[in-house]
């Protein structure tokens, strides 16, 4: 094969072309988690609080936002930080001219924060941006001393581009609420993750129930698919207020409710660090979900 040819992995589904990851970009010095879920379900809030929980356990953490809105890390940094694409554009894409402080920013409790950003609307591919982000982190040896990497991935997009973090992840996590729409999105995400697992090392880790006082619908879905609940975050107003204050839940005024949710995030982080068994969950046909959960 010519050095100019791109190695292609066996297809993982109709219409899919899988490009093999450059071995030089493999993240083999840290535990890597990719967080997916329906748009607006609270992935960034969950990811940021989970990153802080890992840091409270003494782990060195990098959170990478993979959304053109670049707002994954703002509760950690208290601002919208420049993206990797912004940094590359500032040096006309001569990445060798960049310094770590141009694209990695300190966040609460020592969490390092990166926003990959995205191409202009209607152009380019988000997968390229994720690849460039990991490449820069590797070139500057910023992953050498990292224990945990958390990819916070936009919405429930399951195209090859935004599935790029799955190339690097050890476990894929899904954030969902106890409602039909987010469970329907979770089902599509499970299908995408299981397809990528044919060629990558990533495996399903489970679902974090967010804004959920009850989990009866998720429990029913889990039983039908082989999915697993990793933890439950209740629908508390203090979580909404923490976003308005540009703060993580760990920075809010302590009270019994706040402390209980902090403990839950710490418990989830401890379980993920210890290692959760991979799941062989299977997605349901759309009609099956309607029959299982459907609208009454």
PyMOL commands that set and color helices and strands:
alter all, ss='L'
color gray80, all
select helices_A, chain A and resi 23-25+43-56+74-77+84-90+95-97+100-102+108-110+126-139+164-167+180-196+216-225+237-244+249-251+256-274+286-292
alter helices_A, ss='H'
color red, helices_A
select strands_A, chain A and resi 8-9+18-19+31-37+61-66+105-106+112-115+148-153+171-176+203-209+229-232
alter strands_A, ss='S'
color yellow, strands_A
deselect
rebuild
show_as cartoon
